[in-house]
Amino acid sequence: MANPIEFHLSYNNGAERLQLPVSPPNIRIANTHGYTDLNAAQLGEYTVIGKRQLSEFSFSSFFPRDYDPSYCAYTPLPAPWDCVKTIERWQRSGNPIRLTVTGTPINVAVTIRTFNYEPERGGSPGDIYYEIDLKEYVFVSYRTLTYKTDKTAISSVTDSRPDTSAKSTNYTVVSGDSLWKIAARQYGDGDKWRTIYNANKAVIGANPNLIRPGQRLVIPR
């Protein structure tokens, strides 16, 4: 049975996606809360409790040059240097990416804080070992005020908020796919395969287990 734990990084609302070829052995999640300790002459030291801080994620693994079924998640493997260049390009873009770990609730927008790698480690020619630190990203809404010409009053208010309307993307089936695997990649939960099936019954047909390479599926968001 395939390992249900897969690590996926995606960019630009899933337009670009990288499944880590070797799943990290563990992921470290740091959750902190904001506190401020103050000293007042009459009160002594006291603590002001703030808000929850953004979560931080860190893990390490490697991009292998050669496929080994004992630890590689899939084949064919992407070239190690192509993986490095992709992550560096995403990091330098100034935009968040998405981290998804299947089989867990982790499906969160993040920014790439550090990405360190070690090419050509002794005894592993062609492999690139890396460490990556990510931090949760929150999309911020803002309000635009339009004033009347005499500046004495506001004529309109426009809220700019994340679009929560239903959206969808497209996915082309490749060899070895199943609806469970596609749901695991797209949603971080393979048990949501029925959502994809219900949206694509006309394409797939009566049997959800029979999907064919080349079929173009709608992925509801």
C-alpha positions in Angstrom: 0.0 0.0 0.0 1.3 3.4 -0.9 2.5 5.7 1.9 -0.4 8.2 2.5 1.9 10.9 3.8 3.0 13.1 0.9 4.6 16.5 1.0 3.4 19.0 -1.7 4.5 22.6 -2.3 2.4 24.6 -4.8 2.5 28.0 -6.2 0.1 30.4 -7.9 -3.1 28.7 -6.8 -1.8 25.3 -7.8 -0.6 26.3 -11.3 2.8 25.0 -10.3 3.3 22.0 -8.0 6.2 20.1 -6.6 5.7 16.9 -4.7 8.8 16.2 -2.6 10.4 13.0 -4.1 11.6 11.9 -0.6 9.1 12.6 2.1 10.8 14.2 5.1 11.0 11.8 8.1 9.4 14.4 10.3 8.1 18.0 10.3 8.6 20.5 13.2 5.7 22.9 13.9 6.2 25.8 16.2 3.2 27.5 17.6 3.7 30.5 19.9 1.6 33.2 21.5 2.4 36.9 22.0 3.1 38.1 25.5 4.5 41.4 26.7 6.0 41.7 30.2 5.7 45.2 31.7 7.1 46.7 34.9 5.0 49.4 36.5 6.1 51.4 39.5 2.8 50.8 41.5 1.9 47.4 40.1 5.2 45.6 39.7 5.7 43.2 36.8 2.7 42.0 34.9 2.0 40.3 31.6 -0.2 41.6 28.7 -1.5 38.6 26.8 -1.4 39.2 23.0 -2.6 37.3 20.0 -1.6 33.9 18.5 1.6 34.1 16.4 1.8 32.6 13.0 2.8 29.0 12.9 6.3 28.0 11.7 7.1 24.8 9.8 10.5 23.2 9.3 11.7 20.0 7.8 14.7 18.5 5.9 15.2 15.8 3.2 17.0 15.5 -0.1 16.4 15.5 -3.8 17.8 12.2 -5.1 19.5 11.8 -8.5 18.4 8.2 -8.9 15.2 6.4 -8.1 15.1 4.0 -5.2 11.7 2.4 -4.4 12.6 2.1 -0.7 12.4 5.8 -0.1 11.3 7.6 -3.3 7.6 8.6 -3.4 7.2 8.4 -7.2 8.9 8.1 -10.5 10.1 9.6 -12.8 12.0 11.9 -10.5 12.5 15.6 -11.2 16.1 16.6 -11.6 17.5 17.7 -8.2 18.8 21.1 -9.5 15.4 21.7 -11.2 13.7 21.3 -7.7 16.2 23.7 -6.2 15.7 26.3 -8.9 11.9 26.0 -8.6 11.9 26.6 -4.8 14.4 29.5 -5.1 12.2 31.1 -7.8 9.2 30.8 -5.6 11.1 32.3 -2.7 12.3 35.3 -4.7 8.9 36.0 -6.2 7.7 37.7 -3.1 4.5 35.6 -3.1 3.3 32.9 -0.7 3.1 29.2 -1.6 1.0 26.4 -0.1 2.2 23.5 2.0 0.1 20.4 1.9 0.9 17.2 3.9 -1.5 14.4 2.9 -3.0 12.4 5.7 -2.7 15.4 8.1 -4.7 18.7 8.5 -1.7 20.6 7.2 -2.9 22.6 4.2 -1.7 26.2 4.7 -0.4 29.2 2.8 3.2 29.9 3.8 6.2 32.0 2.9 9.6 30.5 2.4 11.8 32.0 5.1 15.0 30.0 4.6 16.1 27.4 2.1 19.5 25.9 2.6 21.0 23.0 0.6 24.1 21.0 0.3 25.0 19.7 -3.2 27.2 16.7 -3.8 27.4 15.4 -0.3 30.2 12.8 0.1 29.0 9.3 -0.8 25.8 10.6 -2.5 26.9 12.1 -5.9 24.1 14.0 -7.6 21.9 14.1 -4.5 21.0 17.5 -3.0 20.3 17.7 0.7 18.2 20.6 2.0 16.6 22.2 5.0 13.6 24.5 4.6 11.8 26.9 7.1 8.3 28.1 6.3 6.0 30.5 8.1 2.2 30.7 7.9 0.9 33.5 5.7 -2.4 35.3 6.3 -4.1 37.1 3.5 -5.1 40.6 4.6 -8.1 42.5 3.5 -8.3 46.3 3.3 -10.9 49.0 2.9 -10.9 51.8 0.3 -12.6 55.1 1.2 -13.9 57.5 -1.5 -14.5 61.1 -0.4 -16.8 63.6 -1.8 -15.3 66.4 -3.7 -15.5 68.9 -0.8 -13.7 66.3 1.5 -16.3 66.7 4.1 -17.8 63.2 3.9 -17.2 59.7 2.7 -19.2 58.9 -0.4 -18.5 55.2 -0.6 -16.7 52.3 1.1 -15.3 49.4 -0.8 -14.1 46.3 1.1 -11.3 44.4 -0.5 -11.4 40.9 1.0 -10.4 37.4 -0.1 -12.8 36.1 -2.7 -14.6 33.2 -1.0 -16.8 32.4 -3.9 -16.7 28.9 -5.3 -13.8 28.4 -7.7 -12.4 25.5 -9.6 -9.2 24.5 -11.4 -8.5 21.9 -14.0 -6.4 18.8 -13.7 -5.3 16.4 -16.5 -5.1 12.7 -15.5 -1.8 11.0 -15.8 -0.8 7.3 -15.7 -1.1 5.8 -12.2 -3.7 8.4 -11.0 -6.8 7.6 -9.0 -9.4 9.9 -7.7 -8.1 9.3 -4.1 -4.5 10.3 -5.2 -5.8 13.4 -7.0 -7.9 14.5 -4.0 -4.9 13.9 -1.7 -2.7 16.2 -3.8 -5.3 18.9 -4.4 -7.1 18.9 -1.0 -4.6 17.2 1.3 -7.3 14.6 2.0 -7.8 11.6 -0.3 -11.2 10.9 1.3 -12.5 14.0 -0.6 -12.3 12.0 -3.9 -16.1 12.0 -4.2 -16.1 15.8 -4.5 -14.0 15.5 -7.7 -16.1 12.5 -8.9 -19.4 14.4 -8.4 -18.1 17.3 -10.4 -16.9 15.1 -13.3 -19.4 12.3 -13.6 -20.1 13.2 -17.2 -16.4 12.7 -18.0 -15.6 9.7 -15.8 -18.8 7.7 -16.2 -20.6 5.4 -13.8 -17.4 3.8 -12.3 -15.2 6.3 -10.3 -12.4 3.7 -10.3 -12.0 4.0 -14.1 -10.2 7.2 -15.0 -8.0 7.4 -18.0 -4.8 9.4 -18.8 -5.6 12.5 -20.7 -9.0 13.1 -19.1 -9.4 16.7 -18.0 -11.1 17.0 -14.7 -12.6 20.0 -12.9 -11.3 20.4 -9.3 -13.8 22.3 -7.2 -12.4 24.8 -4.7 
